[in-house]
Amino acid sequence: MLTYEDWLACGEDEQKKKDFILRAISSHKRSDEYKEAVVAQQYLKGENPTIMNYEKIIYDMKGLAHVDMWTANHKIASQFYPMAIKQVVAYLLGNGVRFTKDGTKKALGPLFDERVLKAALYGVNDGQSFGFWNWDHIDVFRLTEFVPVKSEETGEIMLGIRWWRLDKNKPQRVTLYELDGYTEYIQRQGKAMEIMQEKRTYKITVAETAAEGETIREGENYESFPIVPFYPNEYKLSALHGRRNTLDAYDLLTSDMVNNCDEGNLIYWVLTNCGGMDDLDDAKFIEQLRTTHVTHADGDSGAKAEAHTVDAPIDASDKAIDKLKAKLYEDFQAFNPESVTAANQSATAIRAAYVPMDLKCDIDLEPQVTAFITGILKLAGIEDQPSYQRNRLVNETEETQKLVMQAQYLDEEYIRQKLLTVNGDIDMLEEMNRRMDAENATRLKEAERRLKELEKEKAGAGGQEESEAE
């Protein structure tokens, strides 16, 4: 593992810096965190490398192992893992991030919510992700494309190396992020790495004139390193960690059940008084049945052929699959929609079903998301605090009735927000606030106009009474 102090030891020697970058990338790829992230990304894409590499083995009379080419070997990868990962991230961030100040979200870029959600998704899956505050928006890096170089003294990231290539036969691009700017490198096939763009500051002011064209007038950097890490938990571990064996067992058992059904659909034949047939004759017998569906038996010699079938043993597998599925929901602390049945849809029952995911968000995910966003806000020079509206299933009728009963104790803004949340229309809150404010302003103007009319009428009536008295 290379550290920031190792980088400082390179001094101003450009060749030593290039060697450091390549060694850091190579060392990163050999790390356990990187290897687990690579595997986790396969699971996130709906693949299961354990199942895909699984082969049935049979042993001959001599005890030698051979790949079983005869029996069914279906390989079924479930979609439980990507569902569980996306579920918890969308649960916390599906409704976006909220701030106390109106201009904060706009200052963080139009795709801020999407980038934060992506950082959380990559972080939960890979174990780490990284957000680069790029002047007016966030760029998200995965652990499999970015090397965080930390200080030996503080443990903070002081240097970053991002690398990528379109294909293994294409040039490798490298970006070196330092405290005082970034440098672009390129390494073509069979050649040494070279500088593609000299170090530049992170904030650049560009001026354009007719004589000089586009030129850089000035530039500056951030007060601290502009890349903020996102960790899904205090251990910086992928959601796959410690749960892979259960996932593999679930997929393997599902595959075996399908294999048993496939094999159970095959018919095997018992040939009587056919001892003179060898393996080649047996193969020809099966081939003839598949093509003509006819077989001949010599009645005088007592030769005959009988077809037999075997019922596939799926009951035990089916029960075991259900138990493993329930364990997966428990291990991932995911919301199981099957727990909310037609006879159990009360608000209390629904909230109880969300308890495991609430615990996961309260203890692990939400504090880490807040720390990540706070780091971005600091780089952007914004003082604010994020909050979240969790995206959960509700009993609309019961929640609405409860809100109506409490309405006399709540302000109008809160009631409006809660009603829209219950009905899944929270995105309309800003538009509704605008319309309601306009309506209130119109009603206020009308009330003021009416009040003035009444005052005039009263003043006119008072003058008439005085005239009559005279």
Buried (B, 14 or more C-beta within 10 A) or exposed (E): EBBBEBBEEBEEEEEEBBEBBBEBBEEBEEEEBBEBBBBBBBBBEEBBBBBEEBEBEEEEEEEEEEEEEEEBBEBBBBEBBBBBBBBBBBBBBBBBBBBEEEEBBEBBBEEBBBBBBBBBBBBBBBBBBBBBBBEEBBEBBBBBBBBBBBBEEEEEBBBBBBBEEEEEEEBBBBBBBBBEBBBBBBBEEEEEBEBBEEEBBBBEEEEEEEEEEEEEEEEEBBEBBBBBBBBBBEEBBBBBEEBBEBBBBBBBBBBBBBBBBBBBEEEEEEBEEBEEEEEEEEEEBEEEBEEEEEBEBEEEEEBBBEEEEEEBEBEEBEEBBEEBBEBBBEBBBBBBEEBBEEEEBEBEBBBEBBEBBBEBBEEBBBBBBBEBBEBBBBBBEBEBEBEBBBBBBBBEEBBBEBBEEEBEEEEEEEBBBBBBBBEEEBEEBEEBEEEEEEEEEEEEEEEEEEEEEEEEEEEEEEEEEEEEEE
